[in-house]
Amino acid sequence: MQKRIPISENLTVLLLEPSGPPDGLDQNLLAVSGDDGPVWRATLPSRPDHFTDVELVDGVLFAWSFSCYQCQIDVETGNTRHLVFTK
């Protein structure tokens, strides 16, 4: 695991080391519940891709992908709310 970010008492976001092949899709950003296990896996902006970093800024979850996207992630669903190409 690269990073662990508590969102609430019952929800934690985990950034895992990429585990798939370099040319594949690796959904390595997920939220887990203390009692129920995985809640969601974040949607990746492109293929092939994986997330490289994640931060919680003023209650907003941001994730950065290997393909140079900054994603605002909905903490309830894991869906991308806003996407910016940063290269």
Secondary structure, DSSP 8 states (H G I E B T S, - for coil): --EEEEEETTEEEEE----S-TTSB---EEEEETTTEEEEE---SSSSB-EEEEEEETTEEEEEETTSEEEEE-TTT--EEEEEE--
